Amino acid sequence: MVASVFFSSDAANPDTYTHFYCDAADVQHHMTQADPQFFMNQHLSSQAATKENKWQGRNIARWQSKEYDEVYNRPNRNSIR
């Protein structure tokens, strides 16, 4: 896949990485700021890329975990069980 197509933000194009219509993809995501909160929210169920949100969700793998969502959304995320 050509990178300019794969990383396009065109919601109508089924070949973009947010659609993720493939068995596997090798894509690196790195944290660009010191606070990991924004980086980690890409794994929230509410951030799943779907047709309903025009494939704009950050969770492109559409991985979902109720436990992860609960831990992330705790008032004090610094306290681990």
DAPERA-V475921 format. One record per residue. RES is the residue in three letters. PSI is psi in whole degrees, -180 to 180 (NA if undefined). OMEGA is omega in whole degrees, 0 to 359 (none if undefined). D_FIRST is the distance of its C-alpha to the first C-alpha in Angstrom with 2 decimals. Layout:
res->RES psi->PSI omega->OMEGA d_first->D_FIRST
res->RES psi->PSI omega->OMEGA d_first->D_FIRST
This chain:
res->MET psi->134 omega->177 d_first->0.00
res->VAL psi->132 omega->185 d_first->3.78
res->ALA psi->-38 omega->182 d_first->6.21
res->SER psi->-28 omega->176 d_first->8.60
res->VAL psi->-48 omega->184 d_first->7.15
res->PHE psi->-41 omega->182 d_first->6.28
res->PHE psi->11 omega->178 d_first->9.74
res->SER psi->152 omega->177 d_first->11.46
res->SER psi->14 omega->180 d_first->14.80
res->ASP psi->108 omega->183 d_first->14.98
res->ALA psi->-23 omega->181 d_first->16.66
res->ALA psi->-14 omega->182 d_first->16.49
res->ASN psi->117 omega->182 d_first->12.72
res->PRO psi->-5 omega->182 d_first->11.89
res->ASP psi->10 omega->179 d_first->8.12
res->THR psi->159 omega->184 d_first->9.22
res->TYR psi->-23 omega->179 d_first->9.98
res->THR psi->-24 omega->175 d_first->13.58
res->HIS psi->-38 omega->176 d_first->13.32
res->PHE psi->51 omega->177 d_first->11.95
res->TYR psi->63 omega->179 d_first->12.03
res->CYS psi->168 omega->181 d_first->11.09
res->ASP psi->-33 omega->181 d_first->13.51
res->ALA psi->152 omega->176 d_first->12.37
res->ALA psi->141 omega->179 d_first->10.30
res->ASP psi->95 omega->183 d_first->11.41
res->VAL psi->134 omega->178 d_first->12.18
res->GLN psi->137 omega->173 d_first->15.51
res->HIS psi->132 omega->180 d_first->17.95
res->HIS psi->153 omega->182 d_first->21.16
res->MET psi->125 omega->183 d_first->24.44
res->THR psi->-6 omega->179 d_first->25.42
res->GLN psi->163 omega->184 d_first->28.96
res->ALA psi->-31 omega->181 d_first->31.92
res->ASP psi->118 omega->185 d_first->32.30
res->PRO psi->0 omega->185 d_first->29.79
res->GLN psi->-50 omega->181 d_first->30.57
res->PHE psi->-40 omega->179 d_first->27.65
res->PHE psi->-43 omega->184 d_first->25.19
res->MET psi->-20 omega->181 d_first->26.61
res->ASN psi->-9 omega->177 d_first->26.66
res->GLN psi->-7 omega->178 d_first->22.93
res->HIS psi->3 omega->180 d_first->24.12
res->LEU psi->145 omega->177 d_first->26.70
res->SER psi->-37 omega->181 d_first->26.75
res->SER psi->-14 omega->180 d_first->27.54
res->GLN psi->8 omega->181 d_first->24.29
res->ALA psi->134 omega->177 d_first->22.08
res->ALA psi->121 omega->182 d_first->19.43
res->THR psi->166 omega->177 d_first->20.77
res->LYS psi->-37 omega->182 d_first->21.18
res->GLU psi->-35 omega->179 d_first->24.67
res->ASN psi->22 omega->177 d_first->23.65
res->LYS psi->34 omega->177 d_first->20.94
res->TRP psi->29 omega->182 d_first->18.21
res->GLN psi->-1 omega->178 d_first->19.76
res->GLY psi->150 omega->182 d_first->20.98
res->ARG psi->-18 omega->181 d_first->20.12
res->ASN psi->80 omega->186 d_first->20.12
res->ILE psi->-23 omega->176 d_first->16.52
res->ALA psi->-12 omega->180 d_first->17.24
res->ARG psi->30 omega->176 d_first->20.30
res->TRP psi->139 omega->181 d_first->22.54
res->GLN psi->137 omega->177 d_first->26.16
res->SER psi->117 omega->179 d_first->29.41
res->LYS psi->-41 omega->180 d_first->32.73
res->GLU psi->-45 omega->178 d_first->34.19
res->TYR psi->-46 omega->179 d_first->31.52
res->ASP psi->-43 omega->180 d_first->32.01
res->GLU psi->-44 omega->180 d_first->35.76
res->VAL psi->-45 omega->181 d_first->35.70
res->TYR psi->-39 omega->185 d_first->33.45
res->ASN psi->5 omega->175 d_first->35.69
res->ARG psi->145 omega->178 d_first->38.96
res->PRO psi->-38 omega->179 d_first->41.20
res->ASN psi->93 omega->183 d_first->41.43
res->ARG psi->-15 omega->182 d_first->38.17
res->ASN psi->-16 omega->181 d_first->39.88
res->SER psi->110 omega->178 d_first->42.05
res->ILE psi->146 omega->182 d_first->40.49
res->ARG psi->NA omega->none d_first->42.45
